């Protein structure tokens, strides 16, 4: 996923979280990792600040959470959220297109020019009338 922070685009892979990062989050956020995830999903600004610090941390920048909380370092939250939403939408669309492409069968060889017609009457192998009388 692409996330824009302060005008710069970062790659964010939220599917992998090493234990060291989970512990760092708990230390910085002063809550359990699972609570941070819930708060992040609920749109907590403080949880978003932790995410920003984590993204910068993965990029090699050491931005203390306190510097975001006291306003020393700042970023546009709407820019961050918009970039995340657009990136998630693009990834979902790409996945849907890939899935649709997998569902389209491809012929193994040349496609025949036509198929024989199907008869509308009773087939030749079936008698028109059964020899067994109808039950009443």
C-alpha positions as MATLAB code, in Angstrom:
seq = 'XXXXXXXXXXXXXXXXXXXXXXXXXXXXXXXXXXXXXXXXXXXXXXXXXXXXXXXXXXXXXXXXXXXXXXXXXXXXXXXXXXXXXXXXXXXXXXXXXXXXXXXXXXXXXXXXXXXXXXXXXXXXXXXXXXXXXXXX';
ca = [
       0.000    0.000    0.000;
       1.187    3.513   -0.767;
       0.906    6.058    2.045;
       1.615    9.763    1.633;
       3.079   11.549    4.660;
       4.071   15.183    4.455;
       4.122   15.036    0.650;
       6.332   11.937    0.455;
       5.063    8.528   -0.669;
       6.015    5.448    1.339;
       5.361    1.767    0.776;
       3.518    0.281    3.729;
       3.037   -3.445    4.210;
       0.708   -3.833    7.145;
       0.496   -7.585    6.623;
       3.830   -8.152    8.324;
       4.557   -6.805   11.755;
       7.700   -8.073   13.438;
       7.466   -8.590   17.184;
       9.966   -5.771   17.736;
       7.543   -3.344   16.045;
       4.546   -4.640   17.987;
       6.484   -4.118   21.219;
       7.581   -0.652   20.075;
       3.939    0.227   19.363;
       2.873   -0.944   22.813;
       5.691    1.055   24.412;
       5.020    4.253   22.427;
       1.203    4.022   22.482;
       1.045    2.785   26.082;
      -1.699    0.329   25.177;
      -1.819   -3.223   23.863;
      -1.029   -3.821   20.174;
      -4.570   -5.140   19.591;
      -6.018   -1.953   21.095;
      -3.867    0.111   18.736;
      -5.234   -1.864   15.780;
      -8.811   -1.301   16.965;
      -8.165    2.403   17.530;
      -6.543    2.682   14.112;
      -9.571    1.070   12.457;
     -11.857    3.409   14.417;
      -9.942    6.449   13.122;
      -8.099    7.547   16.268;
      -5.792   10.475   15.462;
      -3.276    9.324   18.067;
      -3.251    5.823   16.563;
      -2.651    7.431   13.142;
       0.344    9.274   14.613;
       1.762    5.940   15.794;
       1.264    4.542   12.293;
       3.056    7.548   10.786;
       5.977    7.073   13.196;
       6.092    3.388   12.313;
       6.118    4.111    8.562;
       8.933    6.621    9.041;
      10.738    4.165   11.320;
      10.665    1.486    8.611;
      12.072    4.074    6.207;
      14.999    4.793    8.554;
      13.717    8.062   10.055;
      13.493    8.277   13.822;
      10.507   10.500   14.528;
       9.479   10.281   18.190;
       5.736    9.993   18.810;
       5.944   12.862   21.313;
       7.102   15.192   18.518;
       3.870   14.499   16.657;
       1.728   14.757   19.759;
       3.185   18.145   20.755;
       3.118   19.519   17.192;
       6.885   19.746   16.656;
       6.491   17.448   13.636;
       3.278   17.572   11.666;
       1.649   16.032    8.599;
      -1.671   16.318    6.787;
      -3.959   13.605    8.159;
      -6.427   13.916    5.264;
      -3.587   13.438    2.767;
      -2.518   10.284    4.622;
      -6.045    8.842    4.829;
      -6.848    9.675    1.206;
      -3.674    8.008   -0.029;
      -4.443    4.901    2.023;
      -8.025    4.703    0.721;
      -6.934    5.198   -2.903;
      -4.179    2.620   -2.546;
      -6.543    0.080   -0.958;
      -9.083    0.669   -3.730;
      -6.431    0.223   -6.441;
      -5.188   -2.986   -4.813;
      -8.740   -4.354   -4.555;
      -9.440   -3.523   -8.197;
      -6.194   -5.174   -9.319;
      -7.054   -8.287   -7.307;
     -10.557   -8.409   -8.813;
      -9.146   -8.054  -12.338;
      -6.603  -10.806  -11.680;
      -9.355  -13.070  -10.351;
     -11.567  -12.352  -13.372;
      -8.669  -13.116  -15.717;
      -8.171  -16.485  -14.024;
     -11.840  -17.382  -14.513;
     -11.821  -16.869  -18.308;
     -11.220  -20.273  -19.886;
      -8.707  -20.366  -22.690;
      -9.153  -22.984  -25.405;
      -6.543  -25.728  -25.503;
      -6.397  -25.764  -29.294;
      -8.069  -24.214  -32.300;
     -11.762  -23.557  -31.880;
     -13.899  -25.483  -34.366;
     -15.636  -23.381  -37.005;
     -19.066  -24.607  -35.969;
     -20.957  -27.274  -34.090;
     -23.499  -29.693  -35.484;
     -27.110  -28.765  -34.955;
     -29.227  -30.405  -32.334;
     -32.357  -32.207  -33.420;
     -35.736  -31.071  -32.169;
     -37.594  -34.366  -32.312;
     -37.230  -37.674  -30.579;
     -33.884  -39.296  -31.119;
     -33.729  -42.295  -33.420;
     -32.780  -44.627  -30.589;
     -35.953  -43.843  -28.607;
     -39.179  -45.457  -29.599;
     -42.034  -43.059  -30.226;
     -44.269  -45.184  -28.079;
     -43.417  -47.378  -25.170;
     -44.573  -50.956  -25.158;
     -45.599  -50.667  -21.519;
     -49.160  -49.510  -20.905;
     -49.821  -46.480  -18.798;
     -50.732  -46.963  -15.151;
     -54.056  -45.719  -14.034;
];
